[in-house]
Amino acid sequence: MSLPNLLPATSAFIQRAPSMLIGGDWVEAADGQTMPLHNPATGEVLCVVPRATPEDVDRAVLAARQAFDDSAWTRTRPRERQNLLWKLADLMQRDAELLAQLECLNNGKSAAVAQVMDVQLAIDFLRYMAGWATKIEGSTVDVSAPLMPNDQFHSFIRREAVGVVGAIVAWNFPLLLACWKLGPALATGCTVVLKPADETPLTALKLAELVLEAGYPEGVFNVVTGTGITAGSALTHNPLVDKLTFTGSTAVGKQIGKIAMDSMTRVTLELGGKSPTIVMADADLKTAAAGAASAIFFNQGQVCCAGSRLYVQRKHFDNVVADIAGIANAMKLGNGLDPSVDMGPLISARQQERVYGYIEKGRESGATIACGGEQFGPGFFVKPTVIVDVDQKHSLVQEEIFGPVLVAIPFDDEADALRMANDSPYGLGASIWSNDLAAVHRMIPRIKSGSVWVNCHSALDPALPFGGYKMSGVGREMGYAAIEQYTELKSVLIKL
């Protein structure tokens, strides 16, 4: 297998013996089983990793439980938690190119883009969360206690770490999503068992190495690799887990949410999306077309908040669609290790088949393929595709495709655009492209989504909470909202 442009450290990492981190030790699966990882650009086997058993997951959770209950970690001061996160971020900065290459090999995305986007955003997020470690506050309350009118009280509210966190992340941004969960968990003093996606555990395993190098106590961070149906299920059902945090499909998220409610395990779910991109008549149309193309084709369209539904005011519809199609047709597809490549492959043959299946549904229903609409190999490639002449109720418009497929529909006025934008079971993100400030501010509160971007799309910042309305999830990642998700409130009343 030829892998050009690899760092020696990257090659050494993928050739190492299959192991995962439990309680500070690198171990095989209890039964010795492994599973292959594939390079999406070639379809070839890249390496193997342990296929964790329920016993392995239980050992990891017990290690995290002991680290939270019994070790020096619980007595670590906020400043020390802050400095450890800064140290981890510095180590990631040192190994940024290696992490980007691992992400490329395992996920298919451009290594060059991964280094400046995925890896750097993860580093920035950890540094942001490090600052919160020293700013977690409670409050004092002057209570009335009406049933005890003759007594005096001192009362206060504490914010405390929730405990053991079971984190399950998706395959589209493996490192960044892991850090979104790791950062607030470690800032607040929680311990973590991370179950990366079946297909993409490599950067999670490298992250585990860096956590140990940074000086975190054994058991504070654990990584178990394996399948969702076995390892993920065992983590979800383990009674020693205090909080579950999941990023992935709505279908799986709903299952996890139901399991969590049975035991009242705290839960954060960042799920699917079908985000609208709304181009008003007054917008800078060339800029809007370029932005809409980026909103759907970035990361091969494998983005939960990808702008997969395009609504353009009718008189400009044909021109905007033509501009986007021109951008799509000019994109170079290939191996993400090639820095000249604009788009890599999809994650797997199954995902390639799924995405192409939606394109075929469009053809069969009479939709027009404005560009793309083809798949090819070796590897798992689908050309960037724009589809028009589609009814709003079609599955192409209503269901998450999770690939480089844009469905474009014209609208007549602002009310029409809002009606179609909100006509979705999802509500993760949306963008408005307009220079009419009054219209923008009228529309923002009427769009049912967790994020609204104006004249940009999928613009994330560590200080801004991220999450969804409706079927797009429960809770928020990032910002102070993430600290709230990893802590419990405790009210204290002392009779003097």
C-alpha positions as CSV (number, residue, x, y, z in Angstrom):
1,M,0.0,0.0,0.0
2,S,1.5,3.3,-1.1
3,L,1.0,6.3,1.2
4,P,2.8,9.3,-0.2
5,N,3.9,12.3,1.8
6,L,3.6,10.6,5.2
7,L,5.6,11.7,8.2
8,P,7.7,8.8,9.6
9,A,5.7,9.3,12.9
10,T,2.4,8.8,11.0
11,S,3.7,5.6,9.4
12,A,5.0,4.3,12.8
13,F,1.6,5.0,14.5
14,I,-0.5,3.1,12.0
15,Q,1.9,0.2,12.1
16,R,2.0,-0.1,15.9
17,A,0.4,-3.1,17.8
18,P,-3.3,-2.7,18.1
19,S,-4.1,-1.4,21.6
20,M,-6.5,0.9,23.5
21,L,-6.1,2.9,26.7
22,I,-7.8,1.7,29.9
23,G,-6.7,3.0,33.3
24,G,-3.4,4.2,32.1
25,D,-2.4,1.0,30.3
26,W,-2.3,0.1,26.6
27,V,-4.2,-3.1,26.3
28,E,-5.7,-5.5,23.7
29,A,-9.3,-6.5,23.7
30,A,-10.1,-9.1,26.4
31,D,-10.7,-11.8,23.8
32,G,-7.8,-10.6,21.5
33,Q,-10.2,-9.7,18.6
34,T,-9.4,-6.9,16.2
35,M,-11.2,-5.1,13.4
36,P,-9.8,-3.5,10.2
37,L,-9.7,0.2,9.4
38,H,-9.9,1.2,5.7
39,N,-8.4,4.1,3.8
40,P,-11.4,5.7,2.2
41,A,-9.3,7.0,-0.7
42,T,-8.3,3.5,-1.8
43,G,-10.6,1.1,0.0
44,E,-7.5,-0.8,1.2
45,V,-7.0,-1.9,4.8
46,L,-5.0,0.7,6.7
47,C,-4.4,-1.1,10.0
48,V,-6.3,-3.0,12.7
49,V,-7.5,-1.9,16.2
50,P,-8.9,-3.8,19.1
51,R,-12.6,-4.8,18.9
52,A,-13.5,-4.0,22.5
53,T,-15.8,-6.4,24.4
54,P,-18.4,-5.4,27.0
55,E,-15.8,-6.6,29.6
56,D,-13.3,-4.1,28.2
57,V,-15.8,-1.2,28.4
58,D,-16.7,-2.1,31.9
59,R,-13.0,-2.1,32.9
60,A,-12.6,1.3,31.3
61,V,-15.7,2.7,33.1
62,L,-14.5,1.3,36.4
63,A,-11.1,2.9,35.9
64,A,-12.8,6.2,35.3
65,R,-15.1,5.7,38.3
66,Q,-12.1,5.0,40.6
67,A,-10.2,8.0,39.2
68,F,-13.2,10.3,39.9
69,D,-14.0,8.9,43.3
70,D,-10.7,7.9,44.9
71,S,-7.6,9.5,43.2
72,A,-5.8,12.8,43.4
73,W,-7.8,13.9,40.4
74,T,-10.7,14.9,42.6
75,R,-8.4,17.1,44.7
76,T,-6.9,18.8,41.6
77,R,-7.3,22.5,41.8
78,P,-8.8,24.6,39.0
79,R,-5.5,26.1,38.1
80,E,-4.0,22.7,37.7
81,R,-6.9,21.5,35.5
82,Q,-6.4,24.7,33.5
83,N,-2.6,24.1,33.0
84,L,-3.1,20.4,32.1
85,L,-5.5,21.4,29.3
86,W,-3.0,24.0,28.1
87,K,-0.3,21.4,28.1
88,L,-2.5,19.0,26.1
89,A,-3.3,21.7,23.6
90,D,0.4,22.5,23.3
91,L,1.2,18.9,22.6
92,M,-1.5,18.8,19.9
93,Q,0.0,21.9,18.3
94,R,3.4,20.1,18.3
95,D,1.9,17.1,16.6
96,A,-0.6,18.9,14.4
97,E,0.7,17.6,11.1
98,L,0.7,14.0,12.4
99,L,-2.9,14.4,13.7
100,A,-4.0,15.8,10.4
101,Q,-2.5,13.0,8.4
102,L,-4.1,10.4,10.7
103,E,-7.4,12.2,10.2
104,C,-6.9,12.1,6.4
105,L,-5.9,8.4,6.3
106,N,-8.8,7.3,8.5
107,N,-11.5,9.7,7.3
108,G,-10.6,10.6,3.8
109,K,-10.6,14.4,4.2
110,S,-7.8,16.6,3.0
111,A,-4.8,16.5,5.3
112,A,-4.0,20.2,4.5
113,V,-7.5,21.3,5.4
114,A,-7.6,19.1,8.5
115,Q,-4.5,20.7,9.8
116,V,-5.8,24.3,9.5
117,M,-9.4,23.4,10.3
118,D,-10.1,20.3,12.4
119,V,-6.8,20.2,14.3
120,Q,-6.5,23.9,14.9
121,L,-10.1,24.2,16.0
122,A,-9.6,21.4,18.4
123,I,-6.5,23.1,19.9
124,D,-8.3,26.4,20.1
125,F,-11.3,24.8,21.8
126,L,-9.1,23.1,24.5
127,R,-7.4,26.4,25.2
128,Y,-10.7,28.1,25.5
129,M,-12.0,25.5,27.9
130,A,-8.8,25.7,29.9
131,G,-9.9,29.2,30.8
132,W,-13.2,28.0,32.2
133,A,-11.5,25.7,34.7
134,T,-10.7,28.7,37.0
135,K,-14.1,30.4,36.5
136,I,-16.6,27.8,37.6
137,E,-18.7,29.6,40.2
138,G,-21.5,29.1,42.6
139,S,-23.5,31.8,44.4
140,T,-24.8,32.8,47.8
141,V,-28.5,33.2,48.4
142,D,-30.3,35.2,51.1
143,V,-33.1,32.7,51.8
144,S,-36.4,33.4,53.6
145,A,-37.2,29.8,54.8
146,P,-40.8,30.8,55.7
147,L,-41.4,27.6,57.7
148,M,-38.6,28.5,60.2
149,P,-39.2,32.3,60.8
150,N,-37.1,32.6,63.9
151,D,-33.9,31.0,62.6
152,Q,-31.0,32.4,60.7
153,F,-29.3,30.7,57.7
154,H,-26.4,30.7,55.4
155,S,-27.2,29.4,52.0
156,F,-25.2,28.9,48.8
157,I,-25.2,27.0,45.5
158,R,-22.2,24.9,44.3
159,R,-21.5,23.8,40.8
160,E,-19.8,20.3,40.9
161,A,-18.4,17.9,38.3
162,V,-21.1,15.5,37.1
163,G,-18.7,12.5,37.4
164,V,-17.9,9.7,34.8
165,V,-18.6,10.8,31.3
166,G,-19.3,8.2,28.5
167,A,-18.5,10.0,25.2
168,I,-19.4,8.6,21.8
169,V,-18.4,10.5,18.7
170,A,-19.1,10.4,15.0
171,W,-16.7,9.7,12.1
172,N,-17.0,13.0,10.2
173,F,-14.8,15.1,12.6
174,P,-13.3,12.4,14.9
175,L,-10.7,14.6,16.6
176,L,-12.6,17.8,16.9
177,L,-15.7,16.1,18.3
178,A,-13.6,14.2,20.8
179,C,-12.1,17.5,22.0
180,W,-15.6,19.1,22.2
181,K,-16.4,16.5,24.9
182,L,-13.0,16.1,26.5
183,G,-12.4,19.8,27.0
184,P,-15.4,20.7,29.3
185,A,-15.2,17.3,31.0
186,L,-11.6,17.8,32.1
187,A,-12.0,21.5,32.8
188,T,-14.8,20.6,35.3
189,G,-13.0,17.7,36.9
190,C,-14.9,14.8,35.3
191,T,-13.4,11.6,34.0
192,V,-14.0,10.2,30.5
193,V,-14.4,7.0,28.6
194,L,-14.3,7.8,24.9
195,K,-15.8,5.4,22.3
196,P,-14.7,6.8,18.9
197,A,-16.7,5.9,15.8
198,D,-16.1,2.3,14.5
199,E,-14.5,3.6,11.3
200,T,-12.3,6.4,12.7
201,P,-10.5,5.7,16.0
202,L,-6.9,6.7,15.1
203,T,-6.9,10.3,16.2
204,A,-8.6,9.3,19.4
205,L,-5.9,6.9,20.2
206,K,-3.2,9.5,19.4
207,L,-5.1,11.9,21.6
208,A,-4.9,9.3,24.4
209,E,-1.1,9.2,24.1
210,L,-1.0,13.0,24.4
211,V,-3.2,13.0,27.5
212,L,-0.8,10.7,29.2
213,E,2.2,12.7,28.1
214,A,0.5,15.9,29.4
215,G,0.5,14.3,32.9
216,Y,-3.1,13.4,33.5
217,P,-3.6,10.7,36.2
218,E,-4.3,7.2,35.2
219,G,-8.0,6.5,34.5
220,V,-9.0,10.1,33.9
221,F,-9.2,9.5,30.2
222,N,-9.8,6.1,28.6
223,V,-10.4,5.1,25.0
224,V,-12.1,1.9,23.9
225,T,-12.3,1.0,20.2
226,G,-14.8,-1.3,18.6
227,T,-18.3,-1.4,17.2
228,G,-21.2,0.7,18.3
229,I,-23.4,-2.3,18.7
230,T,-21.1,-3.9,21.2
231,A,-18.7,-1.3,22.8
232,G,-21.1,1.7,22.4
233,S,-24.0,-0.3,23.7
234,A,-22.0,-1.4,26.8
235,L,-21.0,2.1,27.5
236,T,-24.5,3.4,27.1
237,H,-25.9,0.8,29.5
238,N,-23.2,0.9,32.2
239,P,-24.7,2.1,35.5
240,L,-21.5,3.7,36.7
241,V,-21.7,6.3,33.9
242,D,-23.1,9.6,35.2
243,K,-23.4,11.4,31.9
244,L,-23.6,10.3,28.2
245,T,-22.6,12.6,25.4
246,F,-23.2,11.5,21.8
247,T,-22.6,13.0,18.4
248,G,-24.1,11.1,15.5
249,S,-27.3,10.1,13.8
250,T,-30.7,11.1,15.1
251,A,-31.8,7.4,15.0
252,V,-28.9,6.3,17.3
253,G,-29.2,9.4,19.4
254,K,-32.9,8.7,20.1
255,Q,-32.0,5.1,21.3
256,I,-29.3,6.5,23.6
257,G,-31.6,9.1,25.0
258,K,-34.2,6.5,25.8
259,I,-31.6,4.3,27.6
260,A,-30.3,7.3,29.5
261,M,-33.8,8.2,30.7
262,D,-34.3,4.7,32.2
263,S,-31.5,5.4,34.6
264,M,-31.8,9.2,34.7
265,T,-28.2,9.4,33.3
266,R,-27.5,13.0,32.2
267,V,-27.3,13.3,28.4
268,T,-26.2,15.6,25.6
269,L,-27.2,14.7,22.1
270,E,-25.8,16.5,19.0
271,L,-27.6,14.9,16.1
272,G,-28.5,15.2,12.5
273,G,-29.4,18.2,10.4
274,K,-30.8,19.4,7.1
275,S,-29.8,23.0,7.2
276,P,-31.3,25.6,4.9
277,T,-29.3,28.2,3.0
278,I,-31.5,31.2,2.1
279,V,-30.4,33.6,-0.6
280,M,-32.4,36.8,-0.7
281,A,-32.7,38.9,-3.8
282,D,-30.5,41.7,-2.4
283,A,-27.6,39.4,-1.5
284,D,-24.2,39.6,-3.2
285,L,-25.1,36.7,-5.4
286,K,-21.5,35.6,-6.4
287,T,-20.5,35.6,-2.7
288,A,-23.7,33.7,-1.8
289,A,-23.1,31.1,-4.5
290,A,-19.5,30.5,-3.3
291,G,-20.7,30.4,0.3
292,A,-23.5,27.9,-0.5
293,A,-21.1,25.7,-2.4
294,S,-18.7,25.7,0.6
295,A,-21.7,25.0,3.0
296,I,-22.5,21.7,1.3
297,F,-19.3,20.5,-0.3
298,F,-16.9,21.1,2.6
299,N,-15.8,17.8,4.2
300,Q,-17.5,16.0,1.3
301,G,-20.9,17.1,2.7
302,Q,-20.4,15.0,5.7
303,V,-21.2,17.8,8.1
304,C,-24.2,17.7,10.5
305,C,-25.0,21.4,9.8
306,A,-24.1,21.3,6.1
307,G,-26.2,23.6,4.0
308,S,-27.9,20.8,2.1
309,R,-31.1,22.7,1.2
310,L,-30.7,25.9,-0.9
311,Y,-33.6,28.4,-1.2
312,V,-33.0,31.2,-3.7
313,Q,-35.4,34.1,-4.5
314,R,-37.0,33.1,-7.8
315,K,-35.7,35.8,-10.1
316,H,-32.0,34.9,-9.3
317,F,-32.5,31.1,-8.9
318,D,-31.1,29.9,-12.3
319,N,-28.0,32.2,-12.1
320,V,-27.1,31.1,-8.5
321,V,-27.6,27.4,-9.3
322,A,-25.4,27.8,-12.4
323,D,-22.7,29.5,-10.4
324,I,-22.7,26.7,-7.8
325,A,-22.7,24.0,-10.5
326,G,-19.7,25.7,-12.0
327,I,-17.8,25.6,-8.7
328,A,-18.7,22.0,-8.3
329,N,-17.6,21.0,-11.7
330,A,-14.2,22.7,-11.2
331,M,-13.5,20.8,-8.0
332,K,-10.7,18.2,-8.0
333,L,-11.4,15.0,-6.3
334,G,-8.8,12.6,-5.0
335,N,-6.6,11.4,-2.2
336,G,-6.6,13.8,0.7
337,L,-2.8,13.5,1.1
338,D,-2.5,15.4,-2.2
339,P,-2.6,19.1,-1.2
340,S,-4.1,20.1,-4.6
341,V,-7.3,18.1,-4.0
342,D,-10.5,20.0,-3.2
343,M,-12.6,17.0,-2.1
344,G,-11.8,13.6,-0.8
345,P,-13.8,10.4,-0.7
346,L,-16.8,9.6,1.5
347,I,-16.0,7.6,4.7
348,S,-17.0,4.1,3.4
349,A,-18.5,2.0,0.6
350,R,-21.8,1.9,2.6
351,Q,-21.9,5.7,2.8
352,Q,-21.1,6.0,-0.9
353,E,-23.9,3.6,-1.7
354,R,-26.3,5.5,0.5
355,V,-25.5,8.9,-0.9
356,Y,-25.7,7.7,-4.5
357,G,-29.0,6.0,-3.7
358,Y,-30.5,9.4,-2.9
359,I,-29.3,10.8,-6.2
360,E,-30.9,7.8,-8.0
361,K,-34.2,8.5,-6.1
362,G,-34.1,12.0,-7.5
363,R,-33.6,10.8,-11.1
364,E,-36.4,8.3,-10.7
365,S,-38.8,11.0,-9.5
366,G,-38.0,13.3,-12.4
367,A,-35.6,15.7,-10.7
368,T,-33.0,17.4,-12.8
369,I,-29.3,16.8,-12.0
370,A,-27.7,20.2,-12.6
371,C,-24.2,18.8,-12.1
372,G,-22.4,15.7,-10.7
373,G,-24.6,12.8,-9.9
374,E,-21.8,10.2,-10.4
375,Q,-19.8,7.9,-8.2
376,F,-16.4,6.3,-8.9
377,G,-13.5,4.4,-7.4
378,P,-11.1,3.0,-6.3
379,G,-12.1,4.5,-3.0
380,F,-15.5,5.9,-2.1
381,F,-16.1,9.0,-4.2
382,V,-19.3,10.8,-5.2
383,K,-19.0,13.9,-7.4
384,P,-20.4,17.1,-5.9
385,T,-24.0,17.2,-7.0
386,V,-26.7,19.8,-7.4
387,I,-30.4,18.7,-7.9
388,V,-33.3,21.0,-9.0
389,D,-36.9,20.4,-9.8
390,V,-37.6,18.7,-6.5
391,D,-40.8,18.9,-4.4
392,Q,-40.4,20.2,-0.9
393,K,-41.8,17.0,0.5
394,H,-39.4,14.7,-1.3
395,S,-37.0,12.6,0.7
396,L,-34.1,14.5,-0.9
397,V,-35.4,17.6,0.9
398,Q,-36.6,16.1,4.1
399,E,-34.0,13.5,5.0
400,E,-30.3,13.9,5.9
401,I,-28.1,12.6,3.0
402,F,-24.7,13.3,4.6
403,G,-22.9,13.7,1.4
404,P,-22.0,16.3,-1.3
405,V,-25.6,16.6,-2.5
406,L,-27.4,20.0,-2.7
407,V,-31.1,20.3,-3.4
408,A,-32.1,23.7,-4.7
409,I,-35.6,25.2,-4.7
410,P,-36.8,28.7,-5.6
411,F,-39.0,30.9,-3.4
412,D,-41.1,34.0,-4.0
413,D,-41.0,36.1,-0.8
414,E,-39.7,36.1,2.8
415,A,-42.7,34.2,4.2
416,D,-42.3,31.5,1.6
417,A,-38.6,31.1,2.4
418,L,-39.3,30.8,6.2
419,R,-42.1,28.3,5.6
420,M,-39.8,26.0,3.6
421,A,-36.8,26.5,5.8
422,N,-38.8,25.4,8.9
423,D,-40.5,22.6,7.1
424,S,-38.0,20.0,8.3
425,P,-37.8,17.6,11.3
426,Y,-34.3,19.0,12.0
427,G,-33.1,22.4,13.4
428,L,-29.4,22.5,13.7
429,G,-28.2,25.4,11.6
430,A,-29.3,27.9,8.9
431,S,-27.8,30.7,6.9
432,I,-29.3,33.9,5.5
433,W,-27.5,35.7,2.6
434,S,-28.7,39.3,2.5
435,N,-27.6,42.9,3.0
436,D,-31.1,44.0,4.2
437,L,-30.5,44.3,7.9
438,A,-34.2,44.7,8.8
439,A,-35.1,41.6,6.8
440,V,-32.3,39.6,8.5
441,H,-33.5,40.6,12.0
442,R,-37.1,39.8,11.1
443,M,-36.1,36.3,9.9
444,I,-33.6,35.3,12.6
445,P,-36.1,34.7,15.5
446,R,-38.5,32.9,13.1
447,I,-36.0,30.3,12.0
448,K,-36.2,27.2,14.2
449,S,-32.5,26.2,14.5
450,G,-29.8,26.3,17.1
451,S,-27.5,28.5,15.0
452,V,-28.2,31.1,12.4
453,W,-25.4,32.5,10.3
454,V,-25.7,35.6,8.2
455,N,-23.6,35.9,5.0
456,C,-21.6,32.8,6.1
457,H,-22.3,29.2,7.0
458,S,-21.0,26.7,9.6
459,A,-18.9,29.5,11.2
460,L,-18.1,28.0,14.6
461,D,-16.4,29.6,17.6
462,P,-15.5,28.1,21.0
463,A,-17.5,30.8,22.8
464,L,-20.8,30.1,20.9
465,P,-23.0,27.2,22.0
466,F,-23.7,24.7,19.3
467,G,-26.6,22.3,19.2
468,G,-30.1,21.9,17.7
469,Y,-33.8,22.3,17.9
470,K,-36.3,19.5,17.2
471,M,-34.7,16.2,16.0
472,S,-31.2,17.8,15.9
473,G,-30.6,17.1,19.5
474,V,-30.7,18.0,23.2
475,G,-28.2,20.2,25.0
476,R,-25.3,22.3,23.7
477,E,-21.6,21.9,22.9
478,M,-19.1,24.7,23.3
479,G,-19.3,28.0,25.2
480,Y,-20.3,28.3,28.9
481,A,-23.3,26.1,28.0
482,A,-20.8,23.1,27.8
483,I,-19.7,23.7,31.3
484,E,-23.3,23.6,32.4
485,Q,-23.7,20.3,30.6
486,Y,-20.8,18.7,32.6
487,T,-21.8,19.9,36.1
488,E,-24.5,19.5,38.6
489,L,-26.0,22.2,40.9
490,K,-26.0,21.5,44.6
491,S,-28.0,23.8,47.0
492,V,-26.7,24.1,50.5
493,L,-28.6,25.6,53.5
494,I,-27.0,25.9,56.9
495,K,-29.0,26.7,60.0
496,L,-26.9,29.0,62.1
